[in-house]
Amino acid sequence: MDSVADGDKTDQPRMLGEVLAGLMRRRGLAERSSSNQLDLAWQEIVGIEVSRHSRPGRLRAGVLEILVTNSAVLERLRSFLHQEILEQVRRRLPRSEIRSIRYVRSR
């Protein structure tokens, strides 16, 4: 019988959670779900005004990239808010393994 999660043959029953997790990984849904969690956490941490001008970008090797469309907001994030934001991101998303944040000017 074909396994829904991996497409390989198996005689062993599988837990529904395992099957769904495998399917989500294959379809990229786990990454999308993590991204949605990060977007929501970002809005809650920085508030509506700052989140209008910024959004999470890539997360690579523990470095979260934040794309910022406004120069004043960029400087505010880099200087005054950086440490507090990093601490809150780590607290809210401990499984993300975010070590640092990099702010990037975007359009």
C-alpha positions, 0 to 999 in steps of 0.5 A: 500500500502506498504511503501518502507522506513518502510515496514508498511501499510500507506494511507498517501503519503510520500515525496520522501526524507523521503522514501529515507532517511528511506531506506538509514538508513535501508540499512546502506547507511547513515553511509557509506556516512558519513564515505566517507565524513569523509575519504575525509575530513581527506585527505583534512585536513592532506594532502596526506603524512599523510593520507597515514599513517592514516585513520579515524576509529570508531566514538563513543560518540563524540570521533573520532579514527584515526588509524595510521600505522607510529610511527613518524606520530602518534607522529606528529598527537598527538603533533603538529597537534592535535588541528588544526586537531580537529578544522578543522574536527569540522568546516568541519563536524559540524553534526558529533558532534566530541568532541575529537580525539584519535590516535591509532597505527595500522598495 
